[in-house]
């Protein structure tokens, strides 16, 4: 059994999560390898990645008003 890092856990669940418009983004400790792994992950959602001095920021974005529907 292998131990997952917080970044690896985020990768595993990223395709099932949606960002909330009011979400506060936070930098997380990470390695360059974490960044590369997330960058190369096959996920359906578009994300923006930022890596700076051992910190990773993953911006999952949000859906705007144009994605809403009234039923």
C-alpha positions in Angstrom: 0.0 0.0 0.0 1.4 3.4 -0.9 0.9 6.7 0.9 -0.7 9.5 -1.1 0.4 13.1 -0.7 -2.3 15.8 -0.5 -1.5 16.8 -4.1 -1.9 13.2 -5.3 -5.3 13.0 -3.4 -6.3 16.2 -5.2 -5.4 14.7 -8.5 -7.4 11.6 -7.8 -10.6 13.6 -7.0 -10.2 16.6 -9.3 -12.5 15.4 -12.0 -15.3 15.0 -9.4 -15.0 18.4 -7.8 -16.3 21.7 -9.0 -14.8 25.0 -7.9 -17.0 27.4 -6.0 -16.9 31.0 -7.1 -16.4 32.2 -3.5 -13.6 29.6 -2.8 -10.4 31.1 -1.4 -7.4 29.6 -3.3 -4.5 28.6 -1.1 -0.9 27.7 -2.0 0.0 24.2 -0.9 3.4 22.8 -0.2 4.5 20.7 -3.2 7.4 19.4 -5.2 8.2 20.0 -8.8 7.3 16.3 -9.4 3.8 17.0 -7.9 3.4 19.9 -10.3 4.4 17.7 -13.3 2.1 14.9 -12.2 -0.9 17.2 -11.9 0.0 18.9 -15.2 0.1 15.6 -17.0 -3.0 14.1 -15.3 -5.8 13.1 -17.6 -8.7 15.0 -16.2 -11.8 16.3 -17.9 -11.8 19.8 -16.3 -9.6 22.7 -17.3 -7.3 23.9 -14.5 -4.6 26.5 -14.2 -1.5 25.5 -12.3 1.1 27.7 -10.6 4.3 26.5 -9.0 6.6 28.9 -7.1 9.3 28.1 -4.6 8.0 24.8 -3.5 4.3 25.9 -3.4 1.5 24.8 -5.8 -1.7 26.6 -6.6 -4.4 24.8 -8.5 -7.2 27.1 -9.8 -10.2 24.9 -10.9 -12.0 28.0 -12.0 -15.7 28.4 -11.8 -18.7 28.3 -14.0 -20.3 31.7 -14.7 -23.8 32.8 -15.3 -23.6 31.6 -18.9 -23.5 28.0 -17.7 -26.8 28.2 -15.8 -30.1 27.0 -16.9 -33.7 27.7 -15.8 -36.2 24.8 -15.8 
